[in-house]
Amino acid sequence: MAEVRAEMVANVWKIVVSEGEVVEEGDTLVILESMKMEIPVLAEDAGTVSKLHVKEGDVVQEGDPIAVIE
């Protein structure tokens, strides 16, 4: 199991995957927006997205959980 966390304070601009979706290492899970820049959050491991902790429009802080990949 791998928990993907936010690396910075940002807005959740777009969620690219859904719970139950199979992803490969390097796939984009979520796109964050900070200071008019889009920052993709990538899967660190291949697996299935078992939980999304965010929804579009949320504000995340550095270290907040974004998703769990099993």
N, CA and C atoms as an extended XYZ file, in Angstrom:
210
Properties=species:S:1:pos:R:3:atomname:S:1:resname:S:1:resid:I:1 pbc="F F F"
N         0.852       -1.187        0.000 N   MET     1
C         0.000        0.000        0.000 CA  MET     1
C         0.888        1.237        0.000 C   MET     1
N         0.531        2.203       -0.810 N   ALA     2
C         1.272        3.469       -0.872 CA  ALA     2
C         0.285        4.617       -0.717 C   ALA     2
N         0.603        5.534        0.186 N   GLU     3
C        -0.238        6.715        0.357 CA  GLU     3
C         0.444        7.874       -0.345 C   GLU     3
N        -0.279        8.500       -1.266 N   VAL     4
C         0.248        9.641       -2.015 CA  VAL     4
C        -0.152       10.901       -1.258 C   VAL     4
N         0.845       11.774       -1.013 N   ARG     5
C         0.596       12.986       -0.226 CA  ARG     5
C         0.937       14.238       -1.032 C   ARG     5
N         0.310       15.346       -0.650 N   ALA     6
C         0.581       16.634       -1.304 CA  ALA     6
C         1.988       17.099       -0.931 C   ALA     6
N         2.687       17.652       -1.904 N   GLU     7
C         4.038       18.156       -1.666 CA  GLU     7
C         4.052       19.647       -1.371 C   GLU     7
N         2.886       20.306       -1.514 N   MET     8
C         2.821       21.753       -1.296 CA  MET     8
C         1.382       22.159       -1.019 C   MET     8
N         1.198       23.367       -0.559 N   VAL     9
C        -0.143       23.934       -0.402 CA  VAL     9
C        -0.664       24.258       -1.801 C   VAL     9
N        -1.859       23.770       -2.120 N   ALA    10
C        -2.408       23.977       -3.465 CA  ALA    10
C        -3.901       23.684       -3.471 C   ALA    10
N        -4.544       24.085       -4.548 N   ASN    11
C        -5.949       23.756       -4.786 CA  ASN    11
C        -6.005       22.486       -5.635 C   ASN    11
N        -6.984       21.620       -5.348 N   VAL    12
C        -7.212       20.453       -6.194 CA  VAL    12
C        -7.993       20.948       -7.406 C   VAL    12
N        -7.316       21.024       -8.546 N   TRP    13
C        -7.923       21.561       -9.756 CA  TRP    13
C        -8.715       20.490      -10.504 C   TRP    13
N        -8.123       19.304      -10.665 N   LYS    14
C        -8.788       18.249      -11.437 CA  LYS    14
C        -8.380       16.885      -10.900 C   LYS    14
N        -9.357       15.997      -10.761 N   ILE    15
C        -9.089       14.606      -10.394 CA  ILE    15
C        -9.153       13.786      -11.674 C   ILE    15
N        -8.069       13.076      -11.956 N   VAL    16
C        -7.931       12.363      -13.227 CA  VAL    16
C        -8.375       10.905      -13.111 C   VAL    16
N        -8.251       10.309      -11.923 N   VAL    17
C        -8.583        8.894      -11.722 CA  VAL    17
C        -9.782        8.771      -10.790 C   VAL    17
N       -10.323        7.578      -10.709 N   SER    18
C       -11.420        7.317       -9.780 CA  SER    18
C       -11.059        6.121       -8.908 C   SER    18
N       -11.746        5.996       -7.788 N   GLU    19
C       -11.504        4.850       -6.910 CA  GLU    19
C       -11.793        3.565       -7.671 C   GLU    19
N       -10.932        2.578       -7.490 N   GLY    20
C       -11.072        1.302       -8.185 CA  GLY    20
C       -10.312        1.226       -9.491 C   GLY    20
N        -9.789        2.353       -9.951 N   GLU    21
C        -9.054        2.390      -11.226 CA  GLU    21
C        -7.640        1.845      -11.046 C   GLU    21
N        -7.183        1.078      -12.022 N   VAL    22
C        -5.814        0.545      -12.017 CA  VAL    22
C        -4.891        1.579      -12.653 C   VAL    22
N        -3.773        1.868      -11.971 N   VAL    23
C        -2.810        2.854      -12.472 CA  VAL    23
C        -1.421        2.236      -12.544 C   VAL    23
N        -0.613        2.817      -13.401 N   GLU    24
C         0.787        2.415      -13.525 CA  GLU    24
C         1.655        3.464      -12.840 C   GLU    24
N         2.860        3.086      -12.477 N   GLU    25
C         3.800        4.047      -11.897 CA  GLU    25
C         3.982        5.211      -12.868 C   GLU    25
N         3.856        6.436      -12.368 N   GLY    26
C         4.018        7.622      -13.201 CA  GLY    26
C         2.733        8.174      -13.785 C   GLY    26
N         1.615        7.441      -13.625 N   ASP    27
C         0.329        7.963      -14.104 CA  ASP    27
C        -0.096        9.169      -13.268 C   ASP    27
N        -0.759       10.129      -13.898 N   THR    28
C        -1.276       11.289      -13.173 CA  THR    28
C        -2.548       10.898      -12.434 C   THR    28
N        -2.587       11.225      -11.139 N   LEU    29
C        -3.759       10.942      -10.313 CA  LEU    29
C        -4.645       12.179      -10.183 C   LEU    29
N        -4.006       13.298       -9.867 N   VAL    30
C        -4.696       14.547       -9.569 CA  VAL    30
C        -3.832       15.679      -10.122 C   VAL    30
N        -4.465       16.777      -10.514 N   ILE    31
C        -3.716       17.970      -10.909 CA  ILE    31
C        -4.015       19.055       -9.885 C   ILE    31
N        -2.956       19.546       -9.254 N   LEU    32
C        -3.076       20.633       -8.292 CA  LEU    32
C        -2.790       21.948       -8.996 C   LEU    32
N        -3.295       23.030       -8.421 N   GLU    33
C        -3.036       24.367       -8.971 CA  GLU    33
C        -2.530       25.242       -7.843 C   GLU    33
N        -1.403       25.886       -8.102 N   SER    34
C        -0.833       26.813       -7.124 CA  SER    34
C        -0.154       27.945       -7.881 C   SER    34
N        -0.521       29.174       -7.544 N   MET    35
C         0.069       30.344       -8.189 CA  MET    35
C        -0.009       30.263       -9.713 C   MET    35
N        -1.176       29.839      -10.220 N   LYS    36
C        -1.461       29.719      -11.655 CA  LYS    36
C        -0.615       28.667      -12.366 C   LYS    36
N         0.020       27.775      -11.604 N   MET    37
C         0.785       26.666      -12.190 CA  MET    37
C         0.016       25.374      -11.927 C   MET    37
N        -0.004       24.485      -12.922 N   GLU    38
C        -0.621       23.174      -12.753 CA  GLU    38
C         0.463       22.177      -12.370 C   GLU    38
N         0.234       21.455      -11.276 N   ILE    39
C         1.220       20.497      -10.774 CA  ILE    39
C         0.582       19.115      -10.758 C   ILE    39
N         1.032       18.205      -11.638 N   PRO    40
C         0.466       16.850      -11.615 CA  PRO    40
C         0.995       16.066      -10.406 C   PRO    40
N         0.111       15.297       -9.786 N   VAL    41
C         0.496       14.388       -8.707 CA  VAL    41
C         0.506       12.999       -9.324 C   VAL    41
N         1.666       12.345       -9.286 N   LEU    42
C         1.855       11.082       -9.996 CA  LEU    42
C         1.803        9.886       -9.052 C   LEU    42
N         1.379        8.746       -9.593 N   ALA    43
C         1.417        7.491       -8.848 CA  ALA    43
C         2.869        7.070       -8.687 C   ALA    43
N         3.240        6.757       -7.451 N   GLU    44
C         4.612        6.333       -7.180 CA  GLU    44
C         4.800        4.839       -7.417 C   GLU    44
N         3.693        4.098       -7.426 N   ASP    45
C         3.714        2.652       -7.652 CA  ASP    45
C         2.527        2.274       -8.530 C   ASP    45
N         2.633        1.136       -9.190 N   ALA    46
C         1.491        0.590       -9.920 CA  ALA    46
C         0.538       -0.048       -8.918 C   ALA    46
N        -0.742       -0.045       -9.234 N   GLY    47
C        -1.724       -0.679       -8.355 CA  GLY    47
C        -3.119       -0.163       -8.634 C   GLY    47
N        -3.999       -0.352       -7.657 N   THR    48
C        -5.387        0.080       -7.765 CA  THR    48
C        -5.628        1.220       -6.786 C   THR    48
N        -6.280        2.275       -7.258 N   VAL    49
C        -6.623        3.407       -6.390 CA  VAL    49
C        -7.736        2.928       -5.462 C   VAL    49
N        -7.409        2.742       -4.187 N   SER    50
C        -8.425        2.231       -3.257 CA  SER    50
C        -9.170        3.346       -2.541 C   SER    50
N        -8.552        4.539       -2.455 N   LYS    51
C        -9.207        5.644       -1.751 CA  LYS    51
C        -8.692        6.975       -2.271 C   LYS    51
N        -9.609        7.887       -2.564 N   LEU    52
C        -9.264        9.276       -2.870 CA  LEU    52
C        -9.667       10.114       -1.663 C   LEU    52
N        -8.741       10.880       -1.136 N   HIS    53
C        -9.008       11.693        0.051 CA  HIS    53
C        -9.426       13.114       -0.298 C   HIS    53
N        -9.443       13.474       -1.578 N   VAL    54
C        -9.738       14.851       -1.987 CA  VAL    54
C       -10.836       14.876       -3.042 C   VAL    54
N       -11.410       16.065       -3.223 N   LYS    55
C       -12.346       16.289       -4.323 CA  LYS    55
C       -11.964       17.607       -4.983 C   LYS    55
N       -12.415       17.805       -6.198 N   GLU    56
C       -12.078       19.028       -6.928 CA  GLU    56
C       -12.544       20.243       -6.125 C   GLU    56
N       -11.664       21.233       -6.024 N   GLY    57
C       -11.966       22.447       -5.278 CA  GLY    57
C       -11.402       22.455       -3.874 C   GLY    57
N       -10.973       21.286       -3.369 N   ASP    58
C       -10.360       21.226       -2.038 CA  ASP    58
C        -9.037       21.984       -2.023 C   ASP    58
N        -8.638       22.435       -0.853 N   VAL    59
C        -7.312       23.006       -0.654 CA  VAL    59
C        -6.536       22.008        0.195 C   VAL    59
N        -5.356       21.608       -0.281 N   VAL    60
C        -4.519       20.676        0.465 CA  VAL    60
C        -3.306       21.414        1.018 C   VAL    60
N        -2.857       20.943        2.161 N   GLN    61
C        -1.639       21.469        2.781 CA  GLN    61
C        -0.515       20.472        2.518 C   GLN    61
N         0.710       20.919        2.636 N   GLU    62
C         1.851       20.031        2.457 CA  GLU    62
C         1.713       18.837        3.403 C   GLU    62
N         1.806       17.625        2.854 N   GLY    63
C         1.724       16.408        3.645 CA  GLY    63
C         0.331       15.806        3.758 C   GLY    63
N        -0.699       16.527        3.290 N   ASP    64
C        -2.059       15.978        3.334 CA  ASP    64
C        -2.169       14.762        2.419 C   ASP    64
N        -2.910       13.725        2.844 N   PRO    65
C        -3.110       12.566        1.971 CA  PRO    65
C        -3.986       12.931        0.775 C   PRO    65
N        -3.613       12.400       -0.387 N   ILE    66
C        -4.394       12.627       -1.604 CA  ILE    66
C        -5.085       11.334       -2.034 C   ILE    66
N        -4.329       10.225       -2.046 N   ALA    67
C        -4.888        8.963       -2.503 CA  ALA    67
C        -4.112        7.799       -1.883 C   ALA    67
N        -4.752        6.631       -1.888 N   VAL    68
C        -4.102        5.389       -1.462 CA  VAL    68
C        -4.107        4.442       -2.651 C   VAL    68
N        -2.934        3.864       -2.944 N   ILE    69
C        -2.808        2.879       -4.016 CA  ILE    69
C        -2.414        1.555       -3.393 C   ILE    69
N        -3.198        0.521       -3.689 N   GLU    70
C        -2.916       -0.813       -3.134 CA  GLU    70
C        -2.315       -1.698       -4.194 C   GLU    70
